[in-house]
Amino acid sequence: MNLLTLLLQTQATAGAEGVQQPGGGWQMWLMLILIFVVMWLFMIRPQRKQQKELQKFREGLQKGDKIVTIGGIYGTVVEVSEKTLLIEVDNGVKLKVDKNSVVKDFSSAGQQ
């Protein structure tokens, strides 16, 4: 049996007998805190770590890096400014994109 089933059964039997358990409200708070801790460990913390890595990647972009944008445009960085990038997608075809639209570097992974 798991802990939740055990807690529910003890409360049900105590309620059926008409006996009030003193301090029964603390169990509810304990479960809520436990749920929040689990959510933080498995959802919020990894997402923050991933966002920090992506921000670090975007700040480290240099001329010559091969990138992919959110829209799926593959290109090579030609010019880097504070908030934008000028990328070359084909011979002589250049696009100006926001740094936040860059999601992946494919220069070292090899072109697919």
N, C-alpha and C positions, 0 to 999 in steps of 0.2 A: 504494500500500500504506500502511496505517496503521502507526503506531509499534508497536502490540502485535503485529501479524502479523510485522513485521520482527524484533522481539525473540524471538518464539517460534521463528522459522525459524533464527536464529543459534544459539540454544540447542540446537535439534534437530540441526543439522549438527555442532556441536561435540560433542554427546553421541554421535553416530553414529561419529565419528572416534576416539572414546576420549580426546579432549583435554578436560581440565578447565579451565574458565575461572576464573581467579583473581578473587575478589570478585564472583562471580555472585549472591550473596545480596542485594546492595544493590539490584538491579533489582526484586526482589520488594517490598522496603521502599519503594522509590520509587513503585511502582504503588499500594501501599496508601495511602501519604500522598496521592498524587494523587487517589485515589478519595474519601478523606475530605475533602479540600479542595473537590472538586466538590460533594459532598453538602452541605457547610456553606454554600457559595455559593448553591446553588439550592434548598435545602430548609430548613435550620435558620435561616439569617439572615432570609429573608422572613417566616417564621412568627413569629419574635420581633418583627419590626417590626410585623406585623399585630396581635399581642397587645398591644404597647405602645399602638398607636393605639386599640384597643378599650378598654383600661383608661383612657386619657385621655378618651375619649368618655364613659365611664360616670361618671367623676369630675366631668365638666362638665355633667351633667344638671341642668336647672333646671325650675321650675314652668312649665307651659305647653308643654313640649316634647312633640311627638307621637312615639311610639316603637312598636317591635314587639318582642315577647318571643320567646324561643326556641320557645315553644309556638305562636307565630303569633297571639298576642293583640295587637290594635291598641288603643292607648289614649293618653290625654293625662296627663302627669304632674301630679298635684295637690299632692303633698307629697314632699319629699326628706329622708331621714334618712341616717345614716352607712352603713348596709348595706341598707336597704330603700327601696322607692318605693311610694307610694300612687297608683295610676293609675285614671282614670275611663274605662271602656270603653263606657258608654252613659249616658244621662241618669239620674243618681243611682246607677248601678252602679259601685262602686269595688272594686278588688282591691289587696291588698298583695303585692308581689312583691320578690324579691331583686334587687339591682342587677346581679348576675352573669347574670341571665336576660334582660337587655336586650341586643339585638344590633344594632338599627338605628334610626336617626332618619329619619322620613319627613316632617318638618314642612316642609323646604325643597324636597323632591323632588316635592311634590304628591301628593295621595292617588290611589291606583290602584284 
